[in-house]
């Protein structure tokens, strides 16, 4: 048995199409979550609350942000980073569940 054959047993190949679709889905889900923060009132209030906390104010001091433009940019970075992390978790859950369903269908045949 060669090393390549051993590796092929443990790890399945992921196609370029699958990777591209996952990437598009991740970007799309991130943008949908960001739009939800903008248009869903209780989410925008939550962002305002977080931006007013002492921890967030400490970030302004840590990065040396003095202008209102810099504060808005840091808030936007925080929003997009949070949306990306949530979207990544949702996508990982979807991939996990879909793989479980596929493997159970294969085992059932």
Buried (B, 14 or more C-beta within 10 A) or exposed (E): EEEEEEEEEEEEEEEEEEEEEBEEBBEEBBEEBBEEBEEEEEBBEEBEEBBEEEEBEEBBEEEEBEEEEEBEEBBEEBBBEBBBEEBEEBBEEEEEEEEEEEEEEEEEE
